[in-house]
C-alpha cells in the first residue's frame, strides 16, 4: 500500500463503506486542490498574481455589473476583510479599481480595468493549454461528469450549514 493510499484510508476501519468512500473522496479533493493550486501559483508567479487573486478576478468578470465588496465576499464564501485585502492588492497591480457606489456611498464596487482584460486575453490561450495537459488523462466525458458532480457538491454543503 502506498503512502498516499495509507493516508486516504486512515481511520476508516469500522465505518460503513459509504461513509469511508465519502471521507476518502473528501481527502482526495483536498489533496488534488492543493496540488493544482500550487502548480497554478507557480505558473502565475512571474506575473505577480496568485491563484486566489485570479479566481476573484474571474468571478468579478462573470458578474453582469461591477459587484460590491460584500457581494464578492458572499459569492466566494470569503470574509469581507479578506476580499478587501485581495482587492486592494489587485488595485495596486492595476487589475481593478475600487469605486464608491453611486447609490450607496458606504458600499465599494470592484471595477475591472483594461489591464485586467488585456492580461487575461494574452494569458488564457497558454493557461488553457496547460490545463488541458494537466487533465489529459481524463476523457472529455469524464471531465463533463466530474464537473457536473462537483457542481452539485456545494449545494449539499450549504444545506447542512
C-alpha positions in Angstrom: 0.0 0.0 0.0 1.5 3.4 -1.0 1.9 6.3 1.5 -0.9 8.2 -0.4 -3.4 5.3 -0.1 -2.4 4.8 3.6 -3.4 8.5 4.3 -6.6 8.2 2.3 -7.7 5.0 4.1 -6.5 6.1 7.6 -9.2 5.8 10.3 -11.9 4.4 8.1 -12.0 1.0 9.7 -15.3 0.3 11.4 -17.2 2.9 9.3 -19.8 1.9 6.6 -18.3 1.6 3.1 -20.4 4.6 2.0 -19.0 6.8 4.8 -15.5 5.6 4.1 -15.8 6.3 0.4 -17.1 9.8 1.2 -14.2 10.5 3.6 -11.7 9.2 1.0 -13.3 11.4 -1.7 -13.1 14.5 0.5 -9.4 13.8 1.3 -8.7 13.3 -2.5 -10.4 16.6 -3.3 -8.3 18.4 -0.7 -5.1 16.8 -1.8 -5.7 17.4 -5.5 -6.9 21.0 -4.9 -3.6 21.8 -3.1 -1.6 20.3 -6.0 -3.5 22.2 -8.6 -3.3 25.5 -6.7 0.4 25.1 -6.1 1.0 24.4 -9.8 -1.1 27.3 -10.9 0.5 29.6 -8.4 3.9 28.7 -9.9 2.6 29.4 -13.4 1.2 32.8 -12.3 4.1 33.9 -10.1 6.2 35.6 -12.8 3.2 37.9 -13.5 2.8 38.8 -9.8 -0.7 37.3 -9.3 -1.9 34.4 -7.2 -4.4 31.7 -7.9 -6.8 33.3 -5.4 -6.5 36.7 -7.0 -7.1 35.2 -10.4 -10.1 33.4 -9.2 -11.6 36.5 -7.7 -11.0 38.5 -10.9 -12.7 35.8 -13.0 -15.7 35.7 -10.6 -16.0 39.5 -10.8 -15.8 39.4 -14.6 -18.6 36.9 -14.7 -21.0 39.3 -12.9 -23.4 41.4 -15.0 -22.2 44.6 -13.3 -19.3 45.5 -11.0 -20.1 43.8 -7.7 -19.7 45.3 -4.2 -17.1 44.0 -1.8 -19.9 42.4 0.1 -21.3 40.6 -3.0 -17.8 39.2 -3.8 -17.4 38.0 -0.2 -20.8 36.3 -0.3 -20.2 34.8 -3.7 -16.8 33.4 -3.0 -17.6 32.5 0.6 -14.8 34.7 2.0 -14.7 37.3 4.7 -15.3 40.9 3.8 -11.8 41.7 5.2 -10.1 39.1 3.1 -11.9 40.3 -0.1 -10.9 43.9 0.8 -7.2 42.9 1.2 -7.1 41.0 -2.1 -9.0 43.8 -3.9 -6.5 46.4 -2.5 -3.6 44.3 -3.8 -5.3 43.9 -7.2 -5.9 47.7 -7.3 -2.2 48.3 -6.7 -1.4 46.0 -9.6 -3.9 47.9 -11.8 -6.3 44.9 -12.3 -9.3 46.7 -10.8 -10.4 49.9 -9.3 -12.3 50.2 -6.0 -15.0 52.8 -6.6 -17.6 54.3 -4.3 -21.1 53.1 -5.2 -23.2 56.0 -6.6 -26.4 54.7 -4.9 -24.9 53.8 -1.5 -21.8 55.8 -0.7 -20.9 53.3 2.1 -20.5 50.5 -0.5 -17.5 49.9 -2.7 -17.7 48.4 -6.2 -14.9 46.4 -7.8 -14.5 47.6 -11.4 -12.1 45.7 -13.7 -9.6 47.7 -15.7 -8.4 47.5 -19.3 -5.2 46.0 -17.9 -7.2 43.1 -16.5 -8.8 42.3 -19.8 -5.5 42.6 -21.7 -3.6 40.5 -19.2 -6.1 37.5 -19.4 -6.5 37.8 -23.2 -2.8 37.2 -23.5 -2.5 34.5 -20.8 -5.7 32.4 -21.4 -4.6 30.5 -24.5 -1.4 29.3 -22.8 -3.1 28.7 -19.5 -5.9 26.8 -21.1 -3.4 24.6 -23.0 -1.5 23.9 -19.8 -4.7 22.9 -18.0 -5.6 20.6 -20.9 -2.2 18.9 -20.4 -2.8 18.6 -16.6 -6.1 16.9 -17.2 -5.2 14.9 -20.3 -5.6 11.5 -18.5 -9.4 12.2 -18.3 -11.7 11.8 -21.3 -14.0 14.6 -22.3 -16.9 12.6 -20.9 -15.1 12.1 -17.6 -14.4 15.8 -17.3 -18.0 16.6 -18.0 -19.2 14.1 -15.4 -16.7 15.3 -12.8 -17.7 18.9 -13.4 -21.4 18.0 -13.0 -20.7 16.1 -9.8 -18.6 18.8 -8.3 -21.2 21.4 -9.3 -23.7 19.5 -7.2 -21.5 19.3 -4.2 -21.7 22.9 -2.8 -25.5 22.8 -2.6 -25.2 19.8 -0.3 -22.7 21.5 1.8 -24.8 24.7 2.1 -27.8 22.6 3.0 -26.0 21.2 6.1 -24.7 24.6 7.4 
